[in-house]
C-alpha cells in the first residue's frame, strides 16, 4: 500500500486479482494493476508497455467507462508516494 492508500499488486498477486474480477472477460486487453481499497481499480493496456493508467469501479469493468488517471504507468507510480 502506498501513502495515497492505493495498493499496487505484486507479481505474485496480480494473476489472482485479475481472475477474481474476471478482467479478461469484462475488459479484454486490460490488466488490473491495483485498487484504492474502496471499490476502484486501476488498469493498463496489457499489450502496451507505455499505456496510460485507467480507473474504473470494480463492479463496472466496461472499457468505455474507464477514466484516464495518468498518461503512463511510471508517472502514476511516482504520484502515489512511497510504499508502506
PDB file of N, CA, C and O in Angstrom, chain B, residues numbered from 101:
ATOM      1  N   UNK B 101       0.853  -1.175   0.000  1.00  0.00           N
ATOM      2  CA  UNK B 101       0.000   0.000   0.000  1.00  0.00           C
ATOM      3  C   UNK B 101       0.898   1.237   0.000  1.00  0.00           C
ATOM      4  O   UNK B 101       1.932   1.269   0.667  1.00  0.00           O
ATOM      5  N   UNK B 102       0.489   2.244  -0.751  1.00  0.00           N
ATOM      6  CA  UNK B 102       1.267   3.472  -0.846  1.00  0.00           C
ATOM      7  C   UNK B 102       0.716   4.527   0.105  1.00  0.00           C
ATOM      8  O   UNK B 102      -0.330   4.336   0.726  1.00  0.00           O
ATOM      9  N   UNK B 103       1.434   5.643   0.210  1.00  0.00           N
ATOM     10  CA  UNK B 103       0.997   6.754   1.061  1.00  0.00           C
ATOM     11  C   UNK B 103      -0.401   7.232   0.702  1.00  0.00           C
ATOM     12  O   UNK B 103      -1.144   7.694   1.568  1.00  0.00           O
ATOM     13  N   UNK B 104      -0.760   7.122  -0.565  1.00  0.00           N
ATOM     14  CA  UNK B 104      -2.064   7.603  -1.037  1.00  0.00           C
ATOM     15  C   UNK B 104      -3.201   6.624  -0.732  1.00  0.00           C
ATOM     16  O   UNK B 104      -4.366   6.929  -0.990  1.00  0.00           O
ATOM     17  N   UNK B 105      -2.870   5.455  -0.187  1.00  0.00           N
ATOM     18  CA  UNK B 105      -3.888   4.452   0.122  1.00  0.00           C
ATOM     19  C   UNK B 105      -4.161   3.480  -1.009  1.00  0.00           C
ATOM     20  O   UNK B 105      -5.039   2.625  -0.894  1.00  0.00           O
ATOM     21  N   UNK B 106      -3.426   3.599  -2.094  1.00  0.00           N
ATOM     22  CA  UNK B 106      -3.592   2.706  -3.239  1.00  0.00           C
ATOM     23  C   UNK B 106      -2.692   1.487  -3.059  1.00  0.00           C
ATOM     24  O   UNK B 106      -1.529   1.607  -2.672  1.00  0.00           O
ATOM     25  N   UNK B 107      -3.243   0.331  -3.344  1.00  0.00           N
ATOM     26  CA  UNK B 107      -2.462  -0.896  -3.355  1.00  0.00           C
ATOM     27  C   UNK B 107      -2.076  -1.204  -4.789  1.00  0.00           C
ATOM     28  O   UNK B 107      -2.939  -1.330  -5.659  1.00  0.00           O
ATOM     29  N   UNK B 108      -0.781  -1.325  -5.035  1.00  0.00           N
ATOM     30  CA  UNK B 108      -0.278  -1.752  -6.338  1.00  0.00           C
ATOM     31  C   UNK B 108       0.054  -3.225  -6.175  1.00  0.00           C
ATOM     32  O   UNK B 108       0.841  -3.594  -5.303  1.00  0.00           O
ATOM     33  N   UNK B 109      -0.536  -4.062  -7.005  1.00  0.00           N
ATOM     34  CA  UNK B 109      -0.391  -5.505  -6.839  1.00  0.00           C
ATOM     35  C   UNK B 109       1.027  -5.981  -7.147  1.00  0.00           C
ATOM     36  O   UNK B 109       1.681  -5.504  -8.075  1.00  0.00           O
ATOM     37  N   UNK B 110       1.468  -6.922  -6.349  1.00  0.00           N
ATOM     38  CA  UNK B 110       2.759  -7.562  -6.590  1.00  0.00           C
ATOM     39  C   UNK B 110       2.595  -8.572  -7.726  1.00  0.00           C
ATOM     40  O   UNK B 110       1.477  -8.942  -8.087  1.00  0.00           O
ATOM     41  N   UNK B 111       3.710  -9.005  -8.275  1.00  0.00           N
ATOM     42  CA  UNK B 111       3.653 -10.002  -9.345  1.00  0.00           C
ATOM     43  C   UNK B 111       3.015 -11.304  -8.858  1.00  0.00           C
ATOM     44  O   UNK B 111       2.424 -12.038  -9.650  1.00  0.00           O
ATOM     45  N   UNK B 112       3.131 -11.595  -7.563  1.00  0.00           N
ATOM     46  CA  UNK B 112       2.524 -12.810  -7.009  1.00  0.00           C
ATOM     47  C   UNK B 112       1.003 -12.696  -6.917  1.00  0.00           C
ATOM     48  O   UNK B 112       0.309 -13.710  -6.972  1.00  0.00           O
ATOM     49  N   UNK B 113       0.476 -11.480  -6.778  1.00  0.00           N
ATOM     50  CA  UNK B 113      -0.959 -11.270  -6.569  1.00  0.00           C
ATOM     51  C   UNK B 113      -1.730 -10.867  -7.816  1.00  0.00           C
ATOM     52  O   UNK B 113      -2.952 -11.005  -7.856  1.00  0.00           O
ATOM     53  N   UNK B 114      -1.045 -10.379  -8.818  1.00  0.00           N
ATOM     54  CA  UNK B 114      -1.738  -9.775  -9.955  1.00  0.00           C
ATOM     55  C   UNK B 114      -2.622 -10.784 -10.708  1.00  0.00           C
ATOM     56  O   UNK B 114      -3.724 -10.437 -11.132  1.00  0.00           O
ATOM     57  N   UNK B 115      -2.158 -12.005 -10.875  1.00  0.00           N
ATOM     58  CA  UNK B 115      -2.954 -13.022 -11.572  1.00  0.00           C
ATOM     59  C   UNK B 115      -4.241 -13.333 -10.824  1.00  0.00           C
ATOM     60  O   UNK B 115      -5.310 -13.422 -11.428  1.00  0.00           O
ATOM     61  N   UNK B 116      -4.138 -13.496  -9.516  1.00  0.00           N
ATOM     62  CA  UNK B 116      -5.326 -13.806  -8.695  1.00  0.00           C
ATOM     63  C   UNK B 116      -6.318 -12.659  -8.727  1.00  0.00           C
ATOM     64  O   UNK B 116      -7.520 -12.895  -8.844  1.00  0.00           O
ATOM     65  N   UNK B 117      -5.852 -11.432  -8.627  1.00  0.00           N
ATOM     66  CA  UNK B 117      -6.740 -10.254  -8.638  1.00  0.00           C
ATOM     67  C   UNK B 117      -7.461 -10.129  -9.975  1.00  0.00           C
ATOM     68  O   UNK B 117      -8.646  -9.798 -10.009  1.00  0.00           O
ATOM     69  N   UNK B 118      -6.759 -10.389 -11.074  1.00  0.00           N
ATOM     70  CA  UNK B 118      -7.368 -10.314 -12.393  1.00  0.00           C
ATOM     71  C   UNK B 118      -8.378 -11.436 -12.600  1.00  0.00           C
ATOM     72  O   UNK B 118      -9.407 -11.240 -13.247  1.00  0.00           O
ATOM     73  N   UNK B 119      -8.084 -12.611 -12.049  1.00  0.00           N
ATOM     74  CA  UNK B 119      -9.033 -13.724 -12.133  1.00  0.00           C
ATOM     75  C   UNK B 119     -10.270 -13.446 -11.274  1.00  0.00           C
ATOM     76  O   UNK B 119     -11.397 -13.692 -11.706  1.00  0.00           O
ATOM     77  N   UNK B 120     -10.059 -12.937 -10.069  1.00  0.00           N
ATOM     78  CA  UNK B 120     -11.175 -12.645  -9.161  1.00  0.00           C
ATOM     79  C   UNK B 120     -12.164 -11.665  -9.789  1.00  0.00           C
ATOM     80  O   UNK B 120     -13.376 -11.861  -9.700  1.00  0.00           O
ATOM     81  N   UNK B 121     -11.653 -10.624 -10.417  1.00  0.00           N
ATOM     82  CA  UNK B 121     -12.531  -9.609 -11.012  1.00  0.00           C
ATOM     83  C   UNK B 121     -12.873  -9.898 -12.468  1.00  0.00           C
ATOM     84  O   UNK B 121     -13.512  -9.083 -13.134  1.00  0.00           O
ATOM     85  N   UNK B 122     -12.446 -11.067 -12.965  1.00  0.00           N
ATOM     86  CA  UNK B 122     -12.753 -11.515 -14.321  1.00  0.00           C
ATOM     87  C   UNK B 122     -12.438 -10.446 -15.366  1.00  0.00           C
ATOM     88  O   UNK B 122     -13.239 -10.164 -16.257  1.00  0.00           O
ATOM     89  N   UNK B 123     -11.261  -9.866 -15.230  1.00  0.00           N
ATOM     90  CA  UNK B 123     -10.851  -8.789 -16.129  1.00  0.00           C
ATOM     91  C   UNK B 123     -10.806  -9.265 -17.579  1.00  0.00           C
ATOM     92  O   UNK B 123     -11.229  -8.534 -18.474  1.00  0.00           O
ATOM     93  N   UNK B 124     -10.304 -10.469 -17.830  1.00  0.00           N
ATOM     94  CA  UNK B 124     -10.221 -10.976 -19.201  1.00  0.00           C
ATOM     95  C   UNK B 124     -11.599 -11.078 -19.851  1.00  0.00           C
ATOM     96  O   UNK B 124     -11.720 -10.924 -21.066  1.00  0.00           O
ATOM     97  N   UNK B 125     -12.622 -11.330 -19.067  1.00  0.00           N
ATOM     98  CA  UNK B 125     -13.981 -11.437 -19.586  1.00  0.00           C
ATOM     99  C   UNK B 125     -14.606 -10.063 -19.831  1.00  0.00           C
ATOM    100  O   UNK B 125     -15.189  -9.822 -20.888  1.00  0.00           O
ATOM    101  N   UNK B 126     -14.482  -9.176 -18.865  1.00  0.00           N
ATOM    102  CA  UNK B 126     -15.173  -7.887 -18.927  1.00  0.00           C
ATOM    103  C   UNK B 126     -14.355  -6.764 -19.559  1.00  0.00           C
ATOM    104  O   UNK B 126     -14.925  -5.801 -20.073  1.00  0.00           O
ATOM    105  N   UNK B 127     -13.035  -6.874 -19.527  1.00  0.00           N
ATOM    106  CA  UNK B 127     -12.172  -5.834 -20.092  1.00  0.00           C
ATOM    107  C   UNK B 127     -10.991  -6.495 -20.815  1.00  0.00           C
ATOM    108  O   UNK B 127      -9.837  -6.312 -20.426  1.00  0.00           O
ATOM    109  N   UNK B 128     -11.292  -7.265 -21.871  1.00  0.00           N
ATOM    110  CA  UNK B 128     -10.208  -7.954 -22.572  1.00  0.00           C
ATOM    111  C   UNK B 128      -9.150  -6.955 -23.054  1.00  0.00           C
ATOM    112  O   UNK B 128      -9.466  -5.866 -23.531  1.00  0.00           O
ATOM    113  N   UNK B 129      -7.904  -7.356 -22.915  1.00  0.00           N
ATOM    114  CA  UNK B 129      -6.807  -6.498 -23.337  1.00  0.00           C
ATOM    115  C   UNK B 129      -6.292  -5.580 -22.240  1.00  0.00           C
ATOM    116  O   UNK B 129      -5.326  -4.845 -22.447  1.00  0.00           O
ATOM    117  N   UNK B 130      -6.933  -5.616 -21.069  1.00  0.00           N
ATOM    118  CA  UNK B 130      -6.508  -4.782 -19.948  1.00  0.00           C
ATOM    119  C   UNK B 130      -5.979  -5.660 -18.829  1.00  0.00           C
ATOM    120  O   UNK B 130      -6.285  -6.850 -18.750  1.00  0.00           O
ATOM    121  N   UNK B 131      -5.180  -5.051 -17.967  1.00  0.00           N
ATOM    122  CA  UNK B 131      -4.612  -5.730 -16.809  1.00  0.00           C
ATOM    123  C   UNK B 131      -4.865  -4.868 -15.585  1.00  0.00           C
ATOM    124  O   UNK B 131      -4.494  -3.695 -15.554  1.00  0.00           O
ATOM    125  N   UNK B 132      -5.495  -5.450 -14.581  1.00  0.00           N
ATOM    126  CA  UNK B 132      -5.743  -4.772 -13.317  1.00  0.00           C
ATOM    127  C   UNK B 132      -4.437  -4.757 -12.533  1.00  0.00           C
ATOM    128  O   UNK B 132      -3.867  -5.811 -12.252  1.00  0.00           O
ATOM    129  N   UNK B 133      -3.954  -3.545 -12.172  1.00  0.00           N
ATOM    130  CA  UNK B 133      -2.652  -3.433 -11.516  1.00  0.00           C
ATOM    131  C   UNK B 133      -2.733  -2.933 -10.077  1.00  0.00           C
ATOM    132  O   UNK B 133      -1.729  -2.930  -9.365  1.00  0.00           O
ATOM    133  N   UNK B 134      -3.927  -2.509  -9.643  1.00  0.00           N
ATOM    134  CA  UNK B 134      -4.060  -2.023  -8.274  1.00  0.00           C
ATOM    135  C   UNK B 134      -5.476  -1.597  -7.970  1.00  0.00           C
ATOM    136  O   UNK B 134      -6.351  -1.625  -8.836  1.00  0.00           O
ATOM    137  N   UNK B 135      -5.696  -1.193  -6.702  1.00  0.00           N
ATOM    138  CA  UNK B 135      -7.011  -0.693  -6.306  1.00  0.00           C
ATOM    139  C   UNK B 135      -6.856   0.293  -5.158  1.00  0.00           C
ATOM    140  O   UNK B 135      -5.802   0.388  -4.529  1.00  0.00           O
ATOM    141  N   UNK B 136      -7.940   1.026  -4.903  1.00  0.00           N
ATOM    142  CA  UNK B 136      -7.886   2.041  -3.839  1.00  0.00           C
ATOM    143  C   UNK B 136      -8.481   1.563  -2.523  1.00  0.00           C
ATOM    144  O   UNK B 136      -8.587   2.346  -1.579  1.00  0.00           O
ATOM    145  N   UNK B 137      -8.870   0.296  -2.439  1.00  0.00           N
ATOM    146  CA  UNK B 137      -9.456  -0.245  -1.222  1.00  0.00           C
ATOM    147  C   UNK B 137     -10.890   0.176  -1.010  1.00  0.00           C
ATOM    148  O   UNK B 137     -11.516  -0.223  -0.028  1.00  0.00           O
ATOM    149  N   UNK B 138     -11.419   0.974  -1.916  1.00  0.00           N
ATOM    150  CA  UNK B 138     -12.787   1.467  -1.807  1.00  0.00           C
ATOM    151  C   UNK B 138     -13.643   1.136  -3.012  1.00  0.00           C
ATOM    152  O   UNK B 138     -14.694   1.744  -3.214  1.00  0.00           O
ATOM    153  N   UNK B 139     -13.205   0.174  -3.817  1.00  0.00           N
ATOM    154  CA  UNK B 139     -14.016  -0.260  -4.943  1.00  0.00           C
ATOM    155  C   UNK B 139     -13.578   0.247  -6.298  1.00  0.00           C
ATOM    156  O   UNK B 139     -14.233  -0.049  -7.296  1.00  0.00           O
ATOM    157  N   UNK B 140     -12.488   1.005  -6.373  1.00  0.00           N
ATOM    158  CA  UNK B 140     -11.967   1.472  -7.659  1.00  0.00           C
ATOM    159  C   UNK B 140     -10.700   0.710  -7.982  1.00  0.00           C
ATOM    160  O   UNK B 140      -9.827   0.515  -7.136  1.00  0.00           O
ATOM    161  N   UNK B 141     -10.627   0.285  -9.240  1.00  0.00           N
ATOM    162  CA  UNK B 141      -9.441  -0.411  -9.706  1.00  0.00           C
ATOM    163  C   UNK B 141      -8.656   0.441 -10.676  1.00  0.00           C
ATOM    164  O   UNK B 141      -9.179   1.400 -11.244  1.00  0.00           O
ATOM    165  N   UNK B 142      -7.396   0.085 -10.865  1.00  0.00           N
ATOM    166  CA  UNK B 142      -6.518   0.788 -11.785  1.00  0.00           C
ATOM    167  C   UNK B 142      -6.003  -0.225 -12.794  1.00  0.00           C
ATOM    168  O   UNK B 142      -5.503  -1.289 -12.429  1.00  0.00           O
ATOM    169  N   UNK B 143      -6.134   0.123 -14.067  1.00  0.00           N
ATOM    170  CA  UNK B 143      -5.834  -0.806 -15.143  1.00  0.00           C
ATOM    171  C   UNK B 143      -4.916  -0.166 -16.176  1.00  0.00           C
ATOM    172  O   UNK B 143      -4.872   1.055 -16.325  1.00  0.00           O
ATOM    173  N   UNK B 144      -4.182  -1.026 -16.888  1.00  0.00           N
ATOM    174  CA  UNK B 144      -3.368  -0.608 -18.021  1.00  0.00           C
ATOM    175  C   UNK B 144      -3.696  -1.528 -19.192  1.00  0.00           C
ATOM    176  O   UNK B 144      -4.248  -2.613 -19.012  1.00  0.00           O
ATOM    177  N   UNK B 145      -3.350  -1.077 -20.383  1.00  0.00           N
ATOM    178  CA  UNK B 145      -3.494  -1.955 -21.557  1.00  0.00           C
ATOM    179  C   UNK B 145      -2.396  -3.010 -21.481  1.00  0.00           C
ATOM    180  O   UNK B 145      -1.217  -2.685 -21.342  1.00  0.00           O
ATOM    181  N   UNK B 146      -2.791  -4.260 -21.573  1.00  0.00           N
ATOM    182  CA  UNK B 146      -1.846  -5.365 -21.400  1.00  0.00           C
ATOM    183  C   UNK B 146      -0.806  -5.426 -22.506  1.00  0.00           C
ATOM    184  O   UNK B 146       0.295  -5.927 -22.273  1.00  0.00           O
ATOM    185  N   UNK B 147      -1.109  -4.942 -23.684  1.00  0.00           N
ATOM    186  CA  UNK B 147      -0.197  -5.056 -24.822  1.00  0.00           C
ATOM    187  C   UNK B 147       0.605  -3.784 -25.082  1.00  0.00           C
ATOM    188  O   UNK B 147       1.272  -3.682 -26.112  1.00  0.00           O
ATOM    189  N   UNK B 148       0.554  -2.813 -24.169  1.00  0.00           N
ATOM    190  CA  UNK B 148       1.217  -1.533 -24.387  1.00  0.00           C
ATOM    191  C   UNK B 148       2.058  -1.160 -23.173  1.00  0.00           C
ATOM    192  O   UNK B 148       1.508  -0.720 -22.163  1.00  0.00           O
ATOM    193  N   UNK B 149       3.384  -1.325 -23.246  1.00  0.00           N
ATOM    194  CA  UNK B 149       4.222  -1.007 -22.090  1.00  0.00           C
ATOM    195  C   UNK B 149       4.196   0.479 -21.718  1.00  0.00           C
ATOM    196  O   UNK B 149       4.586   0.842 -20.609  1.00  0.00           O
ATOM    197  N   UNK B 150       3.749   1.326 -22.618  1.00  0.00           N
ATOM    198  CA  UNK B 150       3.645   2.765 -22.352  1.00  0.00           C
ATOM    199  C   UNK B 150       2.198   3.183 -22.106  1.00  0.00           C
ATOM    200  O   UNK B 150       1.848   4.350 -22.283  1.00  0.00           O
ATOM    201  N   UNK B 151       1.373   2.251 -21.705  1.00  0.00           N
ATOM    202  CA  UNK B 151      -0.056   2.505 -21.521  1.00  0.00           C
ATOM    203  C   UNK B 151      -0.337   3.585 -20.490  1.00  0.00           C
ATOM    204  O   UNK B 151       0.372   3.736 -19.495  1.00  0.00           O
ATOM    205  N   UNK B 152      -1.387   4.321 -20.766  1.00  0.00           N
ATOM    206  CA  UNK B 152      -1.961   5.196 -19.747  1.00  0.00           C
ATOM    207  C   UNK B 152      -2.519   4.303 -18.645  1.00  0.00           C
ATOM    208  O   UNK B 152      -2.709   3.103 -18.846  1.00  0.00           O
ATOM    209  N   UNK B 153      -2.778   4.889 -17.487  1.00  0.00           N
ATOM    210  CA  UNK B 153      -3.425   4.169 -16.388  1.00  0.00           C
ATOM    211  C   UNK B 153      -4.864   4.642 -16.330  1.00  0.00           C
ATOM    212  O   UNK B 153      -5.147   5.840 -16.350  1.00  0.00           O
ATOM    213  N   UNK B 154      -5.763   3.676 -16.257  1.00  0.00           N
ATOM    214  CA  UNK B 154      -7.195   3.948 -16.242  1.00  0.00           C
ATOM    215  C   UNK B 154      -7.769   3.585 -14.881  1.00  0.00           C
ATOM    216  O   UNK B 154      -7.225   2.735 -14.175  1.00  0.00           O
ATOM    217  N   UNK B 155      -8.861   4.227 -14.520  1.00  0.00           N
ATOM    218  CA  UNK B 155      -9.564   3.941 -13.275  1.00  0.00           C
ATOM    219  C   UNK B 155     -10.987   3.531 -13.609  1.00  0.00           C
ATOM    220  O   UNK B 155     -11.589   4.036 -14.557  1.00  0.00           O
ATOM    221  N   UNK B 156     -11.516   2.607 -12.817  1.00  0.00           N
ATOM    222  CA  UNK B 156     -12.886   2.151 -13.012  1.00  0.00           C
ATOM    223  C   UNK B 156     -13.398   1.530 -11.720  1.00  0.00           C
ATOM    224  O   UNK B 156     -12.628   0.990 -10.926  1.00  0.00           O
ATOM    225  N   UNK B 157     -14.691   1.615 -11.524  1.00  0.00           N
ATOM    226  CA  UNK B 157     -15.299   0.859 -10.441  1.00  0.00           C
ATOM    227  C   UNK B 157     -15.114  -0.615 -10.733  1.00  0.00           C
ATOM    228  O   UNK B 157     -15.286  -1.050 -11.872  1.00  0.00           O
ATOM    229  N   UNK B 158     -14.764  -1.390  -9.717  1.00  0.00           N
ATOM    230  CA  UNK B 158     -14.504  -2.809  -9.941  1.00  0.00           C
ATOM    231  C   UNK B 158     -15.772  -3.589 -10.274  1.00  0.00           C
ATOM    232  O   UNK B 158     -15.693  -4.733 -10.720  1.00  0.00           O
ATOM    233  N   UNK B 159     -16.928  -2.987 -10.064  1.00  0.00           N
ATOM    234  CA  UNK B 159     -18.185  -3.614 -10.463  1.00  0.00           C
ATOM    235  C   UNK B 159     -18.605  -3.231 -11.872  1.00  0.00           C
ATOM    236  O   UNK B 159     -19.621  -3.716 -12.370  1.00  0.00           O
ATOM    237  N   UNK B 160     -17.823  -2.351 -12.529  1.00  0.00           N
ATOM    238  CA  UNK B 160     -18.122  -1.883 -13.885  1.00  0.00           C
ATOM    239  C   UNK B 160     -16.829  -1.840 -14.677  1.00  0.00           C
ATOM    240  O   UNK B 160     -16.219  -0.781 -14.826  1.00  0.00           O
ATOM    241  N   UNK B 161     -16.419  -2.974 -15.179  1.00  0.00           N
ATOM    242  CA  UNK B 161     -15.176  -3.036 -15.929  1.00  0.00           C
ATOM    243  C   UNK B 161     -15.435  -2.905 -17.433  1.00  0.00           C
ATOM    244  O   UNK B 161     -14.859  -3.639 -18.235  1.00  0.00           O
ATOM    245  N   UNK B 162     -16.295  -1.978 -17.799  1.00  0.00           N
ATOM    246  CA  UNK B 162     -16.576  -1.683 -19.196  1.00  0.00           C
ATOM    247  C   UNK B 162     -15.566  -0.638 -19.667  1.00  0.00           C
ATOM    248  O   UNK B 162     -15.604   0.501 -19.201  1.00  0.00           O
ATOM    249  N   UNK B 163     -14.659  -1.003 -20.585  1.00  0.00           N
ATOM    250  CA  UNK B 163     -13.630  -0.053 -21.004  1.00  0.00           C
ATOM    251  C   UNK B 163     -14.158   1.303 -21.458  1.00  0.00           C
ATOM    252  O   UNK B 163     -13.470   2.310 -21.289  1.00  0.00           O
ATOM    253  N   UNK B 164     -15.339   1.358 -22.019  1.00  0.00           N
ATOM    254  CA  UNK B 164     -15.907   2.645 -22.446  1.00  0.00           C
ATOM    255  C   UNK B 164     -16.127   3.582 -21.267  1.00  0.00           C
ATOM    256  O   UNK B 164     -16.201   4.798 -21.446  1.00  0.00           O
ATOM    257  N   UNK B 165     -16.232   3.025 -20.059  1.00  0.00           N
ATOM    258  CA  UNK B 165     -16.467   3.832 -18.856  1.00  0.00           C
ATOM    259  C   UNK B 165     -15.180   4.165 -18.098  1.00  0.00           C
ATOM    260  O   UNK B 165     -15.232   4.870 -17.090  1.00  0.00           O
ATOM    261  N   UNK B 166     -14.043   3.678 -18.554  1.00  0.00           N
ATOM    262  CA  UNK B 166     -12.774   3.923 -17.867  1.00  0.00           C
ATOM    263  C   UNK B 166     -12.413   5.399 -17.944  1.00  0.00           C
ATOM    264  O   UNK B 166     -12.711   6.076 -18.928  1.00  0.00           O
ATOM    265  N   UNK B 167     -11.769   5.885 -16.893  1.00  0.00           N
ATOM    266  CA  UNK B 167     -11.255   7.258 -16.850  1.00  0.00           C
ATOM    267  C   UNK B 167      -9.733   7.199 -16.825  1.00  0.00           C
ATOM    268  O   UNK B 167      -9.157   6.379 -16.110  1.00  0.00           O
ATOM    269  N   UNK B 168      -9.086   8.048 -17.588  1.00  0.00           N
ATOM    270  CA  UNK B 168      -7.624   8.113 -17.569  1.00  0.00           C
ATOM    271  C   UNK B 168      -7.196   8.885 -16.322  1.00  0.00           C
ATOM    272  O   UNK B 168      -7.646  10.008 -16.090  1.00  0.00           O
ATOM    273  N   UNK B 169      -6.322   8.270 -15.524  1.00  0.00           N
ATOM    274  CA  UNK B 169      -5.822   8.942 -14.316  1.00  0.00           C
ATOM    275  C   UNK B 169      -4.358   9.341 -14.438  1.00  0.00           C
ATOM    276  O   UNK B 169      -3.866  10.147 -13.650  1.00  0.00           O
ATOM    277  N   UNK B 170      -3.662   8.783 -15.418  1.00  0.00           N
ATOM    278  CA  UNK B 170      -2.264   9.152 -15.647  1.00  0.00           C
ATOM    279  C   UNK B 170      -1.894   8.777 -17.075  1.00  0.00           C
ATOM    280  O   UNK B 170      -2.419   7.815 -17.636  1.00  0.00           O
ATOM    281  N   UNK B 171      -0.983   9.552 -17.654  1.00  0.00           N
ATOM    282  CA  UNK B 171      -0.547   9.296 -19.026  1.00  0.00           C
ATOM    283  C   UNK B 171       0.328   8.053 -19.147  1.00  0.00           C
ATOM    284  O   UNK B 171       0.433   7.467 -20.225  1.00  0.00           O
ATOM    285  N   UNK B 172       0.962   7.646 -18.036  1.00  0.00           N
ATOM    286  CA  UNK B 172       1.821   6.465 -18.097  1.00  0.00           C
ATOM    287  C   UNK B 172       1.886   5.781 -16.735  1.00  0.00           C
ATOM    288  O   UNK B 172       1.652   6.401 -15.697  1.00  0.00           O
ATOM    289  N   UNK B 173       2.205   4.502 -16.764  1.00  0.00           N
ATOM    290  CA  UNK B 173       2.323   3.721 -15.537  1.00  0.00           C
ATOM    291  C   UNK B 173       3.428   4.257 -14.625  1.00  0.00           C
ATOM    292  O   UNK B 173       3.192   4.407 -13.426  1.00  0.00           O
ATOM    293  N   UNK B 174       4.641   4.555 -15.150  1.00  0.00           N
ATOM    294  CA  UNK B 174       5.684   5.087 -14.254  1.00  0.00           C
ATOM    295  C   UNK B 174       5.283   6.413 -13.597  1.00  0.00           C
ATOM    296  O   UNK B 174       5.572   6.634 -12.421  1.00  0.00           O
ATOM    297  N   UNK B 175       4.622   7.289 -14.349  1.00  0.00           N
ATOM    298  CA  UNK B 175       4.172   8.566 -13.766  1.00  0.00           C
ATOM    299  C   UNK B 175       3.148   8.317 -12.661  1.00  0.00           C
ATOM    300  O   UNK B 175       3.174   8.965 -11.614  1.00  0.00           O
ATOM    301  N   UNK B 176       2.266   7.387 -12.908  1.00  0.00           N
ATOM    302  CA  UNK B 176       1.230   7.057 -11.910  1.00  0.00           C
ATOM    303  C   UNK B 176       1.885   6.523 -10.639  1.00  0.00           C
ATOM    304  O   UNK B 176       1.544   6.945  -9.534  1.00  0.00           O
ATOM    305  N   UNK B 177       2.820   5.599 -10.799  1.00  0.00           N
ATOM    306  CA  UNK B 177       3.520   5.050  -9.625  1.00  0.00           C
ATOM    307  C   UNK B 177       4.206   6.143  -8.837  1.00  0.00           C
ATOM    308  O   UNK B 177       4.132   6.169  -7.608  1.00  0.00           O
ATOM    309  N   UNK B 178       4.869   7.042  -9.533  1.00  0.00           N
ATOM    310  CA  UNK B 178       5.577   8.131  -8.853  1.00  0.00           C
ATOM    311  C   UNK B 178       4.610   9.045  -8.104  1.00  0.00           C
ATOM    312  O   UNK B 178       4.964   9.590  -7.059  1.00  0.00           O
ATOM    313  N   UNK B 179       3.410   9.218  -8.618  1.00  0.00           N
ATOM    314  CA  UNK B 179       2.441  10.111  -7.987  1.00  0.00           C
ATOM    315  C   UNK B 179       1.840   9.537  -6.713  1.00  0.00           C
ATOM    316  O   UNK B 179       1.230  10.272  -5.936  1.00  0.00           O
ATOM    317  N   UNK B 180       1.999   8.244  -6.485  1.00  0.00           N
ATOM    318  CA  UNK B 180       1.372   7.584  -5.336  1.00  0.00           C
ATOM    319  C   UNK B 180       2.144   7.747  -4.037  1.00  0.00           C
ATOM    320  O   UNK B 180       1.583   7.548  -2.960  1.00  0.00           O
ATOM    321  N   UNK B 181       3.393   8.097  -4.116  1.00  0.00           N
ATOM    322  CA  UNK B 181       4.220   8.166  -2.906  1.00  0.00           C
ATOM    323  C   UNK B 181       4.870   6.836  -2.624  1.00  0.00           C
ATOM    324  O   UNK B 181       4.770   5.901  -3.418  1.00  0.00           O
ATOM    325  N   UNK B 182       5.528   6.754  -1.502  1.00  0.00           N
ATOM    326  CA  UNK B 182       6.264   5.537  -1.166  1.00  0.00           C
ATOM    327  C   UNK B 182       5.344   4.461  -0.600  1.00  0.00           C
ATOM    328  O   UNK B 182       4.258   4.749  -0.096  1.00  0.00           O
ATOM    329  N   UNK B 183       5.797   3.234  -0.695  1.00  0.00           N
ATOM    330  CA  UNK B 183       5.028   2.098  -0.186  1.00  0.00           C
ATOM    331  C   UNK B 183       5.223   1.952   1.315  1.00  0.00           C
ATOM    332  O   UNK B 183       6.277   2.277   1.861  1.00  0.00           O
ATOM    333  N   UNK B 184       4.179   1.456   1.963  1.00  0.00           N
ATOM    334  CA  UNK B 184       4.248   1.176   3.408  1.00  0.00           C
ATOM    335  C   UNK B 184       4.595  -0.275   3.625  1.00  0.00           C
ATOM    336  O   UNK B 184       4.703  -0.720   4.768  1.00  0.00           O
TER     337      UNK B 184
END
